Amino acid sequence: MPAGTPALRYTPRMYARKLHIDIIDDGKTRPCPLEWLDSFAMRNFTGSAEFDDTLPIADGLMEAGLAVQPQRLAQALQDFLNKRGKGQGHHLEVGISET
């Protein structure tokens, strides 16, 4: 880097918000598996522009742009998981909080 050039800071965050995503199954709460978040994000990457600015990063964690509405994301993810039978006969609920 040339002298006098300010150092660029690396940040591991890609999007402005970090969301914690929980699955609520029969009253028990657990982080949403990364595999499920990945499937949802890839489906929506090609099928719904509303959630294009999402990036699953770990079990129960997703980064999102400012345009993504957590309530809408929770409902869409919940519908997606229940349609695919991820609850194995149980109705799953999704809870999202910002960290």
C-alpha positions in Angstrom: 0.0 0.0 0.0 1.5 3.4 -0.9 2.5 5.7 1.9 -0.3 8.0 3.1 -3.0 5.6 1.9 -5.5 4.9 4.6 -5.7 1.2 5.5 -8.9 -0.5 4.5 -10.6 -2.4 7.2 -11.9 -5.8 6.5 -15.2 -6.7 8.1 -16.7 -10.2 7.9 -20.2 -8.8 7.6 -21.6 -8.7 4.1 -25.1 -7.3 4.9 -26.2 -4.6 7.3 -28.2 -6.9 9.6 -27.6 -10.2 11.4 -30.7 -12.2 12.1 -31.0 -15.0 14.6 -33.5 -17.6 13.3 -35.2 -20.1 15.5 -37.4 -23.1 14.8 -40.2 -23.6 17.3 -41.4 -27.2 17.2 -43.9 -28.4 19.8 -42.9 -25.6 22.2 -39.2 -26.4 21.9 -36.9 -23.7 20.4 -33.7 -24.5 18.4 -31.6 -22.7 15.8 -32.8 -23.3 12.3 -30.3 -25.7 10.6 -28.0 -24.1 8.0 -29.1 -26.6 5.4 -32.7 -25.4 5.7 -31.7 -21.8 5.5 -29.6 -22.5 2.5 -32.4 -24.3 0.7 -34.7 -21.4 1.4 -32.2 -18.8 0.2 -31.4 -20.6 -3.0 -35.0 -21.1 -3.9 -35.7 -17.5 -3.3 -32.6 -16.4 -5.1 -34.1 -17.7 -8.3 -37.8 -17.3 -7.5 -38.5 -14.3 -5.2 -36.6 -11.0 -5.4 -38.0 -10.0 -1.9 -35.4 -12.2 -0.2 -32.4 -11.9 -2.6 -30.5 -9.9 0.0 -30.1 -12.8 2.4 -27.1 -14.9 3.2 -27.2 -17.9 5.5 -24.0 -18.1 7.5 -24.5 -20.8 10.2 -27.2 -22.7 12.1 -29.7 -20.1 13.1 -27.8 -17.1 11.6 -28.5 -15.2 8.5 -27.3 -11.8 7.2 -29.8 -9.6 5.4 -30.0 -6.3 3.7 -32.1 -3.4 5.0 -34.9 -4.1 2.5 -35.6 -7.5 4.0 -38.5 -7.4 6.5 -37.9 -9.9 9.3 -41.6 -10.6 9.8 -42.1 -11.4 6.1 -39.0 -13.5 6.1 -40.2 -15.5 9.1 -43.6 -16.1 7.5 -42.1 -17.1 4.2 -39.5 -19.4 5.8 -42.2 -21.0 8.0 -44.4 -21.6 4.9 -41.5 -23.0 3.0 -40.4 -25.4 5.8 -43.9 -26.7 6.5 -44.7 -27.3 2.8 -41.6 -29.4 2.6 -42.5 -31.5 5.6 -39.4 -30.4 7.7 -41.5 -30.8 10.9 -42.1 -34.5 10.1 -45.8 -34.1 10.9 -45.5 -31.2 13.3 -46.3 -27.6 12.3 -43.1 -25.6 12.6 -43.0 -21.9 13.6 -40.2 -19.5 12.9 -39.0 -16.8 15.2 -36.5 -14.1 14.0 -34.7 -11.6 16.1 -31.9 -9.1 15.2 -28.5 -9.5 16.9 
